[in-house]
Amino acid sequence: MLAMGSTRVFDFKGSGLLDLYPLVVQTDIAELEIRFVDDDLNVGPHALAFKRSADFRYISFESCSAEHVEAYDAVNVVEPSEWLNGRPGRPYGLQHFRMFFDDYGCIEVLAVEFAVVSAP
């Protein structure tokens, strides 16, 4: 069950990304992608693109709480978000996205837009 206000916007099941490792790449001044690679650093078929991003953070697997694990193999939007609400001058439409990856940890992104795109 998801935390109050947490909404799943993408599920990794069937995406071909479950057995790959996430790699955060800044693609432009306010854009980042999470690309996925295998043990040989071959890039997976898709990436997660975050447009008009304001911030991101990584929480190690050992430091994740039960709330982080709710985003297991998915992208969730967290609302309400203490992290987002604590930011001064919050741009219109900014959202708190959270992903949890087994044996890796949690990646959180503040961004206006999210999309699944073909890997470069």
N, C-alpha and C positions, 0 to 999 in steps of 0.2 A: 504494500500500500504506500502511495506517495504522501509526502508531508503536505500539510495544509498549504494550498496555493502552488504546489509544485506541479508542473504540467509537462508531460513527455511530448517532445516535438519530433524526435527521431529515434528509431530503434535499430540497433546494429544487426539484429537477426536478419539473415538473408542478404546482407550488404557485401559480403566477402571481406569484411574488415575485422572480424572477431579474433582471428589468430595473428593479427599484425600489431606492431608497436606504434603508439602515437608519437609524432614529431611536430612540435610547434614551430611554424615558420612565419616571420613577418614578411608580407608580400608588398606592402606599401605603408605609408606613414600611419594610416589608421585602419589597416586591414591585416588580418592574420588568417592563416590556414592551419588546420591540424591535418597533416598528411600521415599516411600509414606505411610502414616499411616492414619487411620480413627480416629474418636473421642475416640475410645476405645484402641488406639495404636496398632491395628491389621495392619500388614504390607500388602501393596497392592501387586498385581501380578508381577509388574515390577519395575526396578530401572534404573536410568540413570548413566552409568559408565563413568568416565573420567580418562583415563590413561595418565601417564607422565604429571600430572598436576603441574603447577607452582604456582598458586595463585587462590583464589576465594574471592568474596565479595558479601555482601548482601546490598541491598538498600530497606529501608522500603517503604511500600505502599504509605505513605504520601509524601515521598521524590522522587518518581519516576517521570520521565519526559515522554513526549509523545513518545520519542524514546525508552524508556524502555518498554512501553506498546505495542509497535509493536511486541514484543515477547510473546504476550498473548497466553497462553495455547500451547506453542510451544518451541522448541529449535532452536535458530537462531545463525548463525555464523556472527559476526560483522567484516566487512572489508571495509574500513580501520578502524583501532581501535587505538585511542589515547592511551588507557591504554596499549595495547600491544606494540605499537611503542615506547612508553616511557621507556620500560624496557631495561636495558643494557644486552648484551650477550644473545639475544633472541635465544633460541634453534630452530633448524630447524623443521619446521612443526607446531610450536605452534600456536594455534588458540584461538580466543576470542568467547566463547559461552555465550549466554544470554537467560534466561527464565524469564517470568513474570507470576505470579500467582495471580489471583483475591483475594483481601482482605489480601494478604500476602506481596507481593512486588516482587522484582527482585533478581535473583541469577545470578551471572556472574562467569565464570570459564575460566582460561587460561589453556589449555591442548593440547596435541598432538592428542589424540584419544577420540572419543565419541562413545558409543554404548548403546542400550537398552538391558538390561539383565533381566533374571528371578530374582525375589527378593530372597534373602537368606532365 
